[in-house]
Amino acid sequence: MRLLRLIEFLRNRLKAVVRLCLAFLGCLILLDALLVDKEGAHTWMEHLPGFWALFGLGGCILLIVLSKWYGHLGIMKREEYYDE
């Protein structure tokens, strides 16, 4: 029941949660730009501030989009599927 209340609480404050996550991502990029030594980088993209944070975010978004697409191809069924 606590988890359900937590999910409801966060869902009711979705804009604040999104802003908090974006602020956290911004802090990660800032810390990466200021504190991380990039001399051992293998590619030119790794020299960009926040590359790995943005790479991870892009990977998560891609994973969500692809799994939803795959689910709508036929894995997901209507709720009344068994009633027929």
C-alpha positions as CSV (number, residue, x, y, z in Angstrom):
1,M,0.0,0.0,0.0
2,R,2.9,2.4,0.7
3,L,4.2,1.9,-2.9
4,L,0.8,2.7,-4.3
5,R,0.5,5.8,-2.3
6,L,4.0,6.9,-3.4
7,I,3.2,6.3,-7.0
8,E,0.0,8.3,-6.6
9,F,1.9,11.1,-4.9
10,L,4.5,11.3,-7.7
11,R,1.8,11.1,-10.4
12,N,-0.1,14.0,-8.9
13,R,3.1,16.0,-9.0
14,L,4.4,14.9,-12.4
15,K,5.7,18.4,-13.5
16,A,7.7,18.7,-10.3
17,V,9.2,15.2,-10.8
18,V,10.2,16.0,-14.4
19,R,11.8,19.3,-13.3
20,L,13.7,17.5,-10.6
21,C,15.0,14.9,-13.0
22,L,16.0,17.5,-15.5
23,A,17.8,19.5,-12.8
24,F,19.6,16.4,-11.7
25,L,20.7,15.7,-15.3
26,G,21.9,19.3,-15.6
27,C,23.9,18.9,-12.4
28,L,25.5,15.7,-13.8
29,I,26.5,17.5,-17.0
30,L,27.9,20.4,-15.0
31,L,29.9,18.1,-12.7
32,D,31.1,16.1,-15.7
33,A,32.3,19.4,-17.4
34,L,34.1,20.6,-14.3
35,L,35.5,17.5,-12.5
36,V,36.0,14.7,-14.9
37,D,39.4,14.3,-16.6
38,K,38.9,13.7,-20.3
39,E,42.5,13.0,-21.4
40,G,41.9,9.3,-21.6
41,A,38.8,9.6,-23.9
42,H,38.8,7.3,-26.9
43,T,36.6,9.3,-29.2
44,W,35.9,13.0,-29.9
45,M,32.3,12.6,-28.5
46,E,33.6,11.6,-25.1
47,H,35.2,15.1,-24.8
48,L,31.8,16.7,-24.8
49,P,30.4,17.6,-21.4
50,G,27.7,15.2,-20.3
51,F,28.1,12.8,-23.2
52,W,27.6,9.7,-21.1
53,A,24.7,11.2,-19.2
54,L,22.9,12.1,-22.4
55,F,23.9,8.8,-24.0
56,G,22.3,6.9,-21.1
57,L,19.1,9.1,-21.3
58,G,18.9,8.4,-25.0
59,G,19.4,4.7,-24.5
60,C,16.6,4.6,-21.9
61,I,14.2,6.6,-24.1
62,L,15.0,4.3,-27.1
63,L,14.4,1.2,-25.0
64,I,11.0,2.5,-23.8
65,V,9.9,3.4,-27.3
66,L,11.0,0.1,-28.9
67,S,9.4,-2.0,-26.1
68,K,6.1,-0.1,-26.5
69,W,6.3,-0.6,-30.3
70,Y,7.0,-4.3,-29.9
71,G,4.2,-4.6,-27.3
72,H,1.6,-3.0,-29.7
73,L,2.6,-5.4,-32.5
74,G,0.7,-8.2,-30.8
75,I,2.0,-9.0,-27.4
76,M,-0.5,-6.7,-25.7
77,K,-4.2,-7.8,-25.7
78,R,-7.4,-6.0,-24.9
79,E,-8.7,-6.3,-21.3
80,E,-11.8,-8.2,-22.5
81,Y,-9.7,-10.8,-24.4
82,Y,-10.8,-13.7,-22.2
83,D,-14.5,-12.7,-22.1
84,E,-15.1,-13.5,-25.8
